[in-house]
Each structure stands twice: as structure tokens, then as C-alpha cells.
Amino acid sequence: MKSLEIKQKILRKEAVIAIIGLGYVGLPLAVEFAQKGFRVIGIDTNEQKIKKIKQGISYVLDISSATLKPLLKKGLLKCYSDYRLEKIDITIIAVPTPLSKSREPDISFILKAVREISRYIKKGGLVILESTTYPSTTRGIILPLLEKSGLKGDKDFLLAFSPERVDPGNKKYKTKNIPKIVGGVNKESTKIAELLYKQIITKVVPVSSSEVAEMTKIWENTFRAVNIGLANEMARICNKLAIDVWEVIAAAKTKPFGFLPFYPGPGIGGHCLPVDPLYLSYKAKLEGIETRFIRLADEINLAMPVYTIERVKEILKKRKKTLRGSKISILGITYKKDIADIRESPAIEIIKILAKKKAQVSYSDPFIKEIKLGNKILVSRSLDKKFLSQQDCLIIVSGHSLDYNFVVRNSSCILDTRNVLSGVKGIDREKVERL
Ligand SMILES: NC(=O)c1ccc[n+]([C@@H]2O[C@H](COP(=O)([O-])OP(=O)(O)OC[C@H]3O[C@@H](n4cnc5c(N)ncnc54)[C@H](O)[C@@H]3O)[C@@H](O)[C@H]2O)c1
């Protein structure tokens, strides 16, 4: 296929780029391209999000409203809740890839987006999938769907997979300086997709196929999920042996090679770690391979909220109290520190179990004002002296950046699942336990 035209358009910043899905991945990407002078059309089916962007309000932590406003004003970023792709040269898909109720891949969001794109795709266009998915999705599922347009993938358009590695809330690594993997369904697709990302990203890493790119992403996240599973198992062993697991990890990581620190916690959350490895399991199963590491890590990680409650139960027992009727508050309910994202957060499971056990459960989180659980609404409590002193146990779940000296001083009993209290001097070990 002759891709001279799109190449020139990219180099001259004349290519019009559509970003489908303006969430944690799509919005930062749209902003990066618009800041470089590309005209970007953002499409998101969530009308509330589009309304907010149009008002210049960002709902993504890493993008400030001040960054959005000039891009909107200059017309470099336009957003819609319906598909308007008539003038588009390049389409990047960043829609969710969750699990179904039976914990299998749900790629319906990708399929819906691709069906829309296939109505607009034109000769010489480039389509890139960024949503995490199992190997072969790009070539095996998206390519034939796009070809329903009547165009042929080997001569009429370009198609690539480029996994997103963004780490929301990370102050050092952002879209711009996280190396980007690119793998096309053919050489030309890889080459043009590489050229495109080079306009906004410091380092682009081309690989030989879309399958290699898909597998790379899923391996990275499986690596983390499995290692966290191992750390969680170690934490349980250490607890039984009365060994401080955090001290062990700190000591082990002084080895300059062959050890990478991973930390235990109350469970894993977010849109990636609890989900992505199961995409690979699904694909492997179709090929007759059982993914034992993934299954085991999933089992161990999923059991951590229950284990956390068991620990609280033991702590309360020492104080001659039971879960039933005790005032228990969760400090931090997001899936990781300093972000406002509760997707798959273990805190939600912990709250549900505590409520079932008839504890008087509450939470405090500066990032989440309220949550809806069933038909009940829980509102974040302010961390004042009175509130803290009234709790029978405080469980630190997310480890946000807070004044922990104040928290420790005014609480009588804390379970710290993130080791955030290690920096608090003169801590009374009688009132603080760690995972
Ligand atoms: N969040 C992360 O840290 C992260 C990191 C790496 C990779 N990923 C992957 O990137 C993908 C997107 O994740 P995210 O966190 O940005 O999700 P998100 O839920 O924050 O954003 C996705 C957006 O897509 C929109 N959407 C859904 N269906 C649509 C459709 N048919 N057309 C247009 N818009 C549609 C949703 O309304 C939503 O705003 C997922 O595959 C995820 O696994 C996410």
C-alpha cells in the first residue's frame, strides 16, 4: 500500500486524529496530539464526559483543566458523544476491556467502536487499537470487521496495535515519556504507527507484529499480578511466623540483581491487573493450555480482602471486641494511592463484607466524596480527632498521602495494609498492626 500521503500528513501535522474513548488513556493521548498541533476529534459515548470537556473541565487526574482550555479554544480538540469521523485520517481506539460476569473477556466495547469506524474508514487511513486485549484481536477480529467496509487491509488501510502503559497519578512517567510499543498487521502499518507516536512520545519501540505487541502488554500486567500474588502469599506466611514481611522485602531489595520488590496489600484493583491476565487465560484455554500461574495469583489476590478482615477480627479479639457492632473505618478506598479511581478496588469488597458482618462501617477518602453500594450511599467522613478516636479499628487500604502522624496520634487501633506508617516516628506498636 502507498502510505506516502498519510506519512506526509503526519510529518506536516495535517493528519486529523480521532480518539475513541476519552478515559484515563484516551484523554491524555488526545491532549498530547493536540498540544503538538494535530487536530483531534475525541469521541466518547458518555455524554456527561463530553459535556465536561466542552466546558473545559478535566475529569482525569493527570490532565488539568488549564491544559484543556487553550486546546479547545484553538479548535485543536473537539469532542462529541456521537461518531463524526468524516474527515479523519487516523483513528485510535481506547475503550474499556472489562471482564464479563463469568470473568471472561468482554470486548464488546471494541467491537462497537470498530463497527462505527468501518462506516467511515477511507483509503490510506490508519487505525490503532490501544485497549488491552488478548493476542490476535487486532488481526483476527478487527481486521475482518474493518474489511466489511469493502476496503482491503493488505492494500487499502493500515492497522496496528499499540498498548497503553499509562500509570495514572505517576508524577514521573506520563504518556510522553513512557516508551511505546507498536506492532502492525504488516510492516507498513508498523512503520506509519511508529512515525505517528514519534510525534508525541520520546521513545517508540516497533515490534514485528500486532500479536507481539498484544502479548507484550498482557505479559507485563501478568508479571505484576503474579508477583503481587507471591508477595501476598509471603505476607501470610510471614504473619504466621511472626516475621515482618516489609522488613524482609526492604532487605531483599538491597540485592543489586535478580530481585524486584513487589508488595503485599489488601487486594488488587483498577482496570488492568485484576482483568488483563484473565484475557490471556481465556486465549490460552482456547489453545488447550491451562494458565496455572495466572489462576493461582488470581485466587490469592482475590482472597486478600477476606484475609484483611480476618486480621481485623484477630486484632479486635485481642481487645475483647467482635466485628459485629464495632466501628470500623476504611482509610482510602481507591485501588491505589492518590488517585480518584475505585474500579475493582478491594476496599469495596472489604466494606461489603464488613457490612454483612454487621460492623458499623464507614470510610474516609479525600478523592471520593461518596459511593453507592446497592441502594445505600456512603459519604466520606472527615478525618478529625473525634471521628478517629471513636473508631474501634481503622484499616488503611489505599495509602494516600496524608498526615499519618495525626492519624496515629488520634486512633486507638490501626491495621496498615500498605506500610504507610513506617515513616511515623515513635509509633506505638500496641495500636498499629501491619499486613
Ligand atoms: N487506566 C489505566 O491505567 C490503563 C493503563 C493501560 C491500559 N489501559 C487500557 O486502556 C483501555 C481504556 O482504559 P481506560 O482506563 O481509559 O478506560 P475508561 O473507562 O477510563 O475510558 C474509556 C472510555 O471509553 C468510553 N466508551 C466506551 N464505549 C465506547 C464506544 N463504543 N465509543 C466511544 N467511547 C466509548 C467510555 O465512556 C469511557 O469514557 C482499556 O483496555 C484498559 O485496559 C488502561
The ligand as an ORCA input file, in Angstrom:
! r2SCAN-3c Opt
* xyz 0 1
  N      -6.451      3.108     33.164
  C      -5.240      2.662     33.002
  O      -4.377      2.890     33.845
  C      -4.854      1.844     31.791
  C      -3.494      1.602     31.566
  C      -3.116      0.860     30.473
  C      -4.082      0.341     29.618
  N      -5.410      0.565     29.854
  C      -6.371      0.002     28.909
  O      -6.872      1.063     28.098
  C      -8.251      0.834     27.782
  C      -9.082      2.034     28.231
  O      -8.951      2.148     29.644
  P      -9.362      3.457     30.439
  O      -8.826      3.287     31.806
  O      -9.012      4.666     29.666
  O     -10.940      3.287     30.465
  P     -12.007      4.424     30.842
  O     -13.221      3.698     31.269
  O     -11.402      5.436     31.736
  O     -12.259      5.136     29.444
  C     -12.855      4.503     28.357
  C     -13.866      5.456     27.766
  O     -14.444      4.853     26.613
  C     -15.796      5.266     26.521
  N     -16.500      4.349     25.619
  C     -16.994      3.125     25.875
  N     -17.500      2.573     24.765
  C     -17.341      3.479     23.775
  C     -17.638      3.490     22.403
  N     -18.207      2.430     21.809
  N     -17.334      4.592     21.692
  C     -16.752      5.664     22.261
  N     -16.427      5.694     23.558
  C     -16.707      4.623     24.312
  C     -16.274      5.273     27.946
  O     -17.392      6.100     28.120
  C     -15.039      5.780     28.684
  O     -15.075      7.181     28.905
  C      -8.621     -0.471     28.459
  O      -8.449     -1.520     27.560
  C      -7.590     -0.600     29.561
  O      -7.339     -1.943     29.921
  C      -5.813      1.328     30.907
*
